[in-house]
Amino acid sequence: MSSFIEIQIPQQKLYDGIRFPATVSPRPETPFSLSHLTQSIKNERPFLESVLLKSGAILFRGFPVKTASDFNDVVEAFGYEELPYVGGAAPRTNVVGRVFTANESPPDQKIPFHHEMAQVPEFPSKLFFFCEVEPGSGGETPIVLSHNVYDRMKEKYPDFVERLEKHGLLYIRVLGEDDNPSSPIGRGWKSTFLTKDKSVAEERAAKLGMQLEWLEDGVKTIMGPIPAIKYDEKRQRKIWFNSMVAAYTGWEDERNDPKKAVTFGDGQPLPADVLYDCLKILEEECVAIPWQKGDVLLIDNWAVLHSRRSFNPPRRVLASLIK
């Protein structure tokens, strides 16, 4: 008998009879310790993976996961390979083992919908989030099924989607030398490429297919053209796999104008009205579950986009990326 039971919570949505996200809790009659949880994950990984394949995301609620190191044990129990955070935009700090802070941008800023690291060729297949300190208020991590966004955009803007599929996207970002924690995209080039050496940074950028143009006090990065629509082989459907809305509405600081942060792959500008309508579709389709202390959310990055709402502190949500 499985140690996990699927439960219903009010915010879930039903798609084709499948709950999104799937939510699992301990069986009421089972006393659950952390080691019981990690052992159950190891024993029942095929079951959990089948739930993830169907739903796209699993919320683990009601388990005794209290600290960053507990969360690290849970992530390690799954046995997935870690993805080093190279080329991502968000400022993050390593906490313990494979665990990092989630995007540390200020509480009053929203982080728009995106697939994790969709703007670089090597992105995580899955991500884990853990709520160590639940938010004073707000601070949800809304999630949305990517293929639903693709289907709705394709239906409403077939020409736009055709251009996206043909040309992909270019992402343009100006990085300072060091991290700027007050910016949602404030990672400096040294920590983006994990080096202080410009020539090493250039090698690492080239591996990602990224061009660098050095400036007096930083560097302009040009990524792409990179596909904006991908095909999810496991589920056999097209997905809205890009950071287009995030870049266009959110990549803003003293160095960056978000309207110039993303274009079609041929350099042509994107139509603002279509982007803002896409944002509306994302909001309509999303599910936002208020965090509770101890929650662990496993997201399939191939199936689901995520974002972050603004919040009143305190709030501490940690993350771990899977290759």
Sequence and secondary structure as in RCSB ss.txt:
>XXXX:A:sequence
MSSFIEIQIPQQKLYDGIRFPATVSPRPETPFSLSHLTQSIKNERPFLESVLLKSGAILFRGFPVKTASDFNDVV
EAFGYEELPYVGGAAPRTNVVGRVFTANESPPDQKIPFHHEMAQVPEFPSKLFFFCEVEPGSGGETPIVLSHNVY
DRMKEKYPDFVERLEKHGLLYIRVLGEDDNPSSPIGRGWKSTFLTKDKSVAEERAAKLGMQLEWLEDGVKTIMGP
IPAIKYDEKRQRKIWFNSMVAAYTGWEDERNDPKKAVTFGDGQPLPADVLYDCLKILEEECVAIPWQKGDVLLID
NWAVLHSRRSFNPPRRVLASLIK
>XXXX:A:secstr
  SEEE   TT EEETTEEESEEEEE TTS   HHHHHHHHHHTHHHHHHHHHHHSEEEE SS   SHHHHHHHH
HHTT  B    S  S   EEETTEEE     TT  EEEE TTTTSSS  SEEEEEEEE  SEE    EEEHHHHH
HHHHHH HHHHHHHHHH EEEEEEEESS  TTSTT   HHHHTT S HHHHHHHHHHTTEEEEEETTEEEEEEEE
E SSEEETTTTEEE    HHHHHHH  BTTB GGGSEEETTS    HHHHHHHHHHHHHH B     TT EEEEE
TTTEEEEE  EES  EEEEEEE 
